[in-house]
Amino acid sequence: MMPFGAGRRVCPGLAAAMLHLEYFVGNLVREFEWCEPDRDEEVDLAEFRGFFFTIMNRQLRARLVPRGRGSARST
C-alpha cells in the first residue's frame, strides 16, 4: 500500500480506491472462467527479492474465457 502513503499524509482517496478495486476484481471473477494456459508450463513460486519489493521470477499466467450470457449463474 505504499502508493497511498501512511500516517498523517495518507491519501484521502484510499477507501474509495480500495472499494473500486474490490468491485473490479469481483467483476473479473464473475464474468470470466479462469483456466490454466494451454502451454505445459508448471507454476513456479520462486521469488526475486528487490530492495523494496518481492516479485515472482516467472509471471503467473491464466487463460480467461468469457462466461456464457445464457448460463444460469448465482448472484
C-alpha positions in Angstrom: 0.0 0.0 0.0 3.0 2.3 -0.4 1.4 4.4 -3.2 -1.2 5.7 -0.7 1.3 6.7 2.0 0.8 6.3 5.7 0.3 8.3 8.9 -0.8 11.9 8.7 -0.2 12.2 5.0 -2.2 9.2 3.9 -4.1 9.6 0.7 -7.7 10.7 1.3 -8.9 8.6 -1.6 -7.6 5.3 -0.1 -11.1 4.0 1.0 -12.7 4.8 -2.4 -9.8 3.3 -4.3 -10.0 0.0 -2.3 -13.8 -0.1 -2.9 -13.3 0.2 -6.7 -10.5 -2.4 -6.7 -12.7 -4.9 -4.9 -15.6 -4.2 -7.3 -13.2 -4.6 -10.3 -11.8 -8.0 -9.1 -15.3 -9.2 -8.2 -16.5 -8.5 -11.7 -13.4 -10.3 -13.2 -14.2 -13.4 -11.2 -17.9 -13.2 -12.1 -17.5 -12.6 -15.8 -14.7 -14.9 -16.7 -13.8 -18.6 -16.2 -10.1 -18.8 -15.0 -8.2 -21.7 -16.6 -4.6 -22.8 -16.9 -2.8 -21.7 -20.0 -2.6 -24.1 -23.0 1.2 -24.5 -22.6 2.6 -27.2 -20.5 4.1 -24.7 -18.0 4.3 -25.5 -14.3 3.7 -22.9 -11.7 7.0 -21.6 -10.3 6.6 -19.8 -7.0 10.3 -18.8 -6.7 10.8 -15.2 -5.6 13.0 -12.3 -6.6 13.7 -10.0 -3.7 14.4 -6.4 -4.6 15.2 -3.6 -2.3 11.6 -2.5 -1.6 9.7 -5.3 -3.2 9.3 -9.0 -3.8 8.1 -10.4 -7.2 7.8 -13.8 -8.8 10.7 -15.0 -11.0 8.2 -16.1 -13.7 4.8 -14.5 -14.2 1.7 -16.4 -13.1 -0.3 -16.9 -16.3 -4.0 -17.7 -16.7 -6.4 -18.0 -19.7 -9.7 -16.1 -19.3 -12.7 -17.5 -21.0 -15.9 -15.3 -21.0 -18.8 -17.0 -19.2 -21.9 -17.6 -21.4 -24.6 -15.0 -21.1 -27.4 -17.6 -21.3 -26.0 -19.8 -18.5 -27.7 -19.7 -15.1 -25.3 -18.2 -12.5 -25.9 -17.4 -8.9 -25.7 -13.7 -7.9 
